[in-house]
Amino acid sequence: MSKKPPSRFNPKKLLLSKWTAAIPRDKEKHFIVIKLIEPEQPESPVEFIELEAVYSGRVQIMSWRELNNRDA
């Protein structure tokens, strides 16, 4: 049985993308990426995003790589 590699995506294309939590907390299940946090050095890649919960409007800053984490 082969294991499928994680999907690859460009963090620059994440802006306004929609996500669903695998394990919802406090009725927060649906999210939207509202901002890409640009690094201090322009040649560095984007590492962090601002994610907004649709239900509550709560905003959190997180690494874009955590979006594929099914345990969170």
Secondary structure, 3 states (H helix, E strand, C coil): CCCCCCCCCCHHHCCCCEEEEEEEECCEEEEEEEEEECCCCCCCCCCEEEEEECCCCCEEEEEHHHHHCCCC
